[in-house]
Amino acid sequence: MKSSKILFVVAALISASFAFAADAAKDAAPHKGKCCVKAEKEGKTCAHECCVAAAKEHKNCEKCGGTNAPAAAKH
C-alpha cells in the first residue's frame, strides 16, 4: 500500500514537470512560418496573402506555423 502511494506521488511529479516544460516552450522566442523561411533562403518574401497581411502588422503568420510574442498582461 505504501509503495503504491509513493509511485503515485512520483508519477504526479513527473507529469507536473512535463506540464511546466510545455508551458515554458510556449514562451519561446517568436519564429516565422516554414513558407516564409523558405522564401527568405531564396532571397524573396513570402507571397501568401495571410503572410503578407501579418507582415503589414509586423507579425508572423500563425496560420503557416509562425509564432508571435505573447501580448503583455495589462494590470
Secondary structure, DSSP 8 states (H G I E B T S, - for coil): -HHHHHHHHHHHHHHHHHHHHHHHHHTS-----HHHHHHHHTT-----HHHHHHHHTT---TTTT----------
